[in-house]
């Protein structure tokens, strides 16, 4: 018997594998990416080397859980810093020590940025 929230009983097209990580539905019913309001978003910026064989990664935490907004911000950050990066578990990761550049760029966009760690 299907639940009223998700009427899907069985699917062979793989649509159940493309469910949104936030709302768990396909297609996604999350609010649009414009819901990312910089003035109300407080980001944390830190340098991480654990589990990366000594290589440093700049991590930006505190983004609202909307995949398109984070992906768009990541693309802008990677272009500005000239570094590679990825979106993992709601956190943006930039290759190398990009804390100064990332903080300046995010503050210019209107985000409140706090550094954590050293």
Helices and strands as residue ranges (DSSP letters): G 15-18, G 33-35, G 38-40, E 42-48, E 57-61, H 67-81, E 85-88, E 91-95, H 99-109, E 112-115
